[in-house]
Amino acid sequence: MSNQLKDQLSLGQVTEYIRWNDQGLVPAVIQDADSRAVLMLAYMSQESLKKSLTTGETWFWSRSRSELWHKGATSGNVQSIVSVKYDCDGDTLLFLVKPKGPACHTGETTCFYREIHGVHTEEAESESSVYTSHRFDVLAELESVIAERERDRPEGAYTTYLFNKGVDKILKKIGEEASETIIAAKNKDNEELKLEVSDLMYHLLVLLQERKLPLDQVLKELSLRHERPRRD
């Protein structure tokens, strides 16, 4: 955690700037600094916030047990703090973290893995519109898992093998998967094409992680291209 973070929200200013609820708590949203996926929501007391700022890892207040808890103390899935922000009303905190493992006790990457279906949206009114806000969540989750594999290098994992072998091996696999994608398309085999494109996208995400190029920057470039005036 940077000294700049401590300067922006010093321990002496915590009480002044944060609006604590009647129980002396404030909700804290935890977000992956790399994938930007929202990982969890928990509550912090003044003491747990101070411990988070001084240790550089997230600490919370358990409302059910009425005690402090250090995220990952038992599981090892600690969350290293990158930055901390508070909203315009001062009653909610936002932590950007680098998680060492899943945020959810179920083993899911994020606690927000369940979806409410049947929600009325503007997109649902048009049969031609298939985009929804969660459509590409799997890419963010996969990016997060790949970053975790590079960091922890679990033995026996295929992603670990790729990172250990280096960029040349990753590029070779991308070439192989691209060729197999072409063959599947030429054969007009959509089932096979689906599998090969999935393999290709996975290996491209591994390459982006190896090069430390966030997927967000690629998506931003695509967005910029879409916004440029068309020439046709």
C-alpha positions in Angstrom: 0.0 0.0 0.0 1.5 3.3 -1.0 2.3 6.2 1.3 0.1 8.4 -0.9 -2.9 6.3 0.3 -2.0 6.9 3.9 -1.6 10.6 3.2 -5.0 10.9 1.6 -6.8 9.2 4.4 -4.6 9.4 7.5 -5.5 7.6 10.6 -6.2 10.9 12.4 -8.8 11.8 9.8 -10.8 8.6 9.8 -13.5 9.7 12.3 -13.7 13.1 10.7 -14.3 12.0 7.1 -16.2 8.8 7.5 -19.9 8.7 8.5 -20.3 5.7 10.8 -23.8 4.1 11.2 -25.5 3.7 14.6 -23.5 0.5 15.2 -20.2 2.4 14.5 -19.7 0.6 11.2 -19.4 1.6 7.5 -19.9 -0.7 4.4 -16.8 -1.5 2.4 -17.0 -2.6 -1.2 -14.0 -4.8 -2.2 -13.0 -4.7 -5.9 -10.3 -6.5 -7.8 -7.7 -4.0 -8.9 -6.9 -5.9 -12.1 -10.2 -7.3 -13.3 -12.4 -4.6 -11.7 -14.8 -7.3 -10.6 -16.7 -6.5 -7.4 -15.5 -9.3 -5.0 -17.5 -8.7 -1.8 -19.2 -6.3 0.6 -18.4 -6.3 4.2 -18.5 -3.9 7.2 -15.6 -2.1 8.9 -15.3 -0.5 12.3 -12.9 2.3 13.1 -10.5 -0.3 14.5 -10.7 -2.6 11.4 -10.3 0.3 9.0 -7.2 1.5 10.9 -5.8 -2.0 10.9 -6.4 -2.2 7.2 -4.6 1.0 6.5 -1.6 0.1 8.7 -1.2 -3.5 7.6 -2.0 -3.1 3.9 -4.5 -6.0 4.0 -8.3 -5.9 4.6 -9.7 -6.3 8.1 -13.5 -6.3 8.8 -15.9 -6.3 11.6 -18.1 -9.4 11.9 -21.6 -8.4 12.8 -22.6 -12.0 13.6 -19.6 -12.8 15.9 -19.1 -9.2 17.1 -15.3 -9.4 16.5 -12.6 -8.3 14.1 -11.6 -10.6 11.3 -8.7 -10.5 9.0 -9.7 -11.6 5.5 -7.7 -14.7 4.6 -6.4 -15.4 8.1 -7.7 -19.0 7.9 -7.9 -19.6 4.2 -4.8 -17.7 3.1 -6.9 -15.7 0.7 -5.7 -12.4 1.9 -6.4 -9.1 0.0 -3.5 -6.7 -0.5 -4.8 -3.1 -0.6 -3.9 -1.0 -3.7 -6.1 2.0 -2.9 -9.0 3.1 -0.7 -11.7 5.6 -1.7 -14.7 6.9 0.1 -17.9 8.2 -1.6 -19.4 11.7 -1.8 -21.4 11.2 1.4 -18.6 9.6 3.3 -20.7 6.6 4.2 -19.2 3.9 1.9 -15.7 2.8 1.3 -14.2 1.3 -1.9 -11.1 -0.9 -1.7 -9.1 -1.9 -4.8 -7.2 -5.0 -3.9 -5.0 -7.7 -5.3 -6.6 -10.9 -3.9 -4.5 -14.0 -3.2 -7.5 -16.3 -3.7 -11.3 -16.4 -4.0 -13.2 -13.8 -2.0 -16.2 -16.0 -1.3 -16.3 -18.7 1.4 -17.9 -21.0 -1.2 -14.7 -20.9 -3.3 -16.2 -18.6 -5.9 -14.0 -15.8 -7.1 -16.6 -13.2 -6.1 -19.4 -13.3 -3.6 -21.7 -11.9 -6.4 -21.9 -15.1 -8.5 -25.7 -15.6 -8.3 -28.0 -13.7 -10.6 -31.6 -12.5 -10.4 -33.4 -13.4 -13.7 -36.4 -11.8 -15.2 -35.3 -8.2 -14.5 -37.0 -5.8 -16.8 -34.4 -3.8 -18.9 -34.5 -1.6 -21.9 -32.6 -4.2 -23.8 -35.4 -6.8 -23.1 -37.8 -4.6 -25.1 -35.9 -5.1 -28.3 -35.4 -8.6 -29.7 -32.4 -7.3 -31.7 -30.5 -6.3 -28.5 -28.7 -9.1 -26.8 -26.3 -7.2 -24.7 -26.6 -7.2 -20.9 -24.3 -5.8 -18.3 -23.1 -9.2 -17.2 -22.5 -10.7 -20.6 -18.7 -10.5 -20.4 -18.3 -11.1 -16.6 -16.7 -14.5 -17.3 -13.8 -12.7 -19.1 -13.1 -10.6 -16.0 -13.3 -13.7 -13.8 -11.0 -15.6 -16.1 -8.5 -12.7 -16.2 -8.5 -12.6 -12.4 -7.9 -16.4 -12.1 -5.1 -16.2 -14.7 -3.4 -13.3 -12.7 -3.8 -15.5 -9.5 -2.2 -18.5 -11.3 0.8 -16.3 -12.4 1.2 -15.0 -8.9 0.9 -18.3 -7.0 2.1 -20.8 -9.6 0.1 -23.8 -8.2 1.9 -27.0 -9.1 0.2 -29.1 -11.8 -1.9 -26.2 -13.2 -1.7 -25.8 -17.0 -1.6 -22.0 -16.6 1.4 -22.3 -14.3 3.1 -24.5 -17.0 2.6 -21.7 -19.6 4.0 -19.0 -17.4 6.9 -21.1 -16.4 7.7 -21.9 -20.1 7.5 -18.2 -21.0 6.2 -16.0 -23.8 7.5 -18.2 -26.6 5.4 -21.1 -25.5 2.4 -18.9 -25.0 2.8 -17.5 -28.5 3.2 -21.0 -30.0 -0.1 -22.1 -28.3 -1.8 -19.1 -29.7 -0.6 -20.0 -33.2 -1.9 -23.5 -32.8 -5.3 -22.5 -31.5 -5.7 -19.9 -34.3 -4.9 -22.6 -36.9 -7.5 -24.9 -35.3 -10.0 -22.1 -35.2 -9.5 -21.6 -38.9 -9.9 -25.3 -39.7 -13.1 -25.5 -37.6 -14.6 -22.5 -39.5 -13.6 -23.9 -42.9 -15.3 -27.2 -41.9 -18.5 -25.3 -40.9 -18.4 -27.1 -37.6 -19.8 -24.6 -35.1 -19.5 -26.9 -32.1 -15.8 -27.4 -32.8 -15.5 -23.7 -33.6 -17.0 -22.8 -30.2 -14.3 -24.9 -28.5 -11.4 -23.6 -30.5 -12.4 -19.9 -30.1 -12.6 -20.5 -26.3 -9.1 -22.0 -26.3 -7.8 -19.1 -28.4 -9.4 -16.5 -26.1 -8.0 -18.2 -23.0 -4.4 -18.2 -24.4 -4.8 -14.6 -25.5 -5.7 -13.6 -21.9 -2.6 -15.5 -20.7 -0.5 -13.5 -23.1 -2.0 -10.2 -21.9 -1.2 -11.2 -18.3 2.3 -12.1 -19.3 2.8 -8.7 -21.0 1.0 -7.0 -18.1 -1.5 -5.5 -20.5 -5.0 -5.3 -18.8 -7.9 -6.5 -20.8 -9.6 -3.2 -20.0 -7.1 -1.4 -22.2 -8.0 -3.7 -25.2 -11.7 -3.1 -24.6 -11.0 0.6 -24.4 -9.2 0.5 -27.7 -12.2 -1.3 -29.3 -14.5 1.3 -27.8 -12.4 4.1 -29.2 -12.5 2.5 -32.7 -16.3 2.2 -32.5 -16.6 5.9 -31.7 -14.4 7.0 -34.6 -16.3 8.4 -37.7 -16.9 5.7 -40.2 -15.4 6.1 -43.7 -17.9 4.0 -45.6 
